[in-house]
Amino acid sequence: MKQSGYLARERAIRREYAAAAERLTRQFLLDTLQVTLHSEFGFGYDRIMRLTDAWGKTYDLFHEALEGGNEADYWQVKLDRMLAEVIRDRQPLIPFEERYPELKEITYGPKK
């Protein structure tokens, strides 16, 4: 079925808005994290930059969990396992699906 040019443009605009929202959110999270590390925990520039670099790599690594690609379920499980290590017996782990209820459920059957 041929796609209308209008619909294709609208889809591209929506994708660009979503990408812009993600960039803005990521930058704001980073800015507020860096300020908190400095003002509340006394971290200096070098330590904050090491953490920022490591966090950026981790963010990029686990971003696949949100994208719904072929390996999204793998990254969702891996993220939950790593968070379980962090919290250990201090509190129950809230499963990925509950932390991100807006994400579409991953299914393995034929597409409808």
Beta strands, then each sheet from edge to edge (+ up, - down):
end
